[in-house]
């Protein structure tokens, strides 16, 4: 679910103080995008939002969530946004977020 080696690498790259800021910004932005997707998903916004979520989550080690976002992004790009299981993606984020917050000391 979480690539903990990536989390450790990022913390080493940016330092402990900046790591907290990166995590706070990531969680705030992802929460905002997911709430928007729950309210108003359209084919073009789903593709764009999943692209954003894929990249940002991969940078912070949310591997399973990022993988689901990548698959959804591909489907949306191919005109199949309605087949994307957003519920599964949202659940994966919630589970990943909980696991991350429980283990990472900020």
C-alpha angles and dihedrals in degrees: 000000000000123000096219093184088061090050090052092046092051092048089051092047098051102025129243096281096050091041090065090052091048091050094046092049092046094050093045094048095044092047089051094049093047092050089050091049091051091053104039117012114174127170095253095043092046091056093046094044094047090049090054093045092048095054099041094045093049090054090056096044100257090142102165093044091047091051092053090048091051092052091047092048091053091050092048092047088054091053096260100111090133090062093057110109098224091174090061090048092049091048091049090053093049092050093045092046092051093048091047096048091045093055106031116081109210 
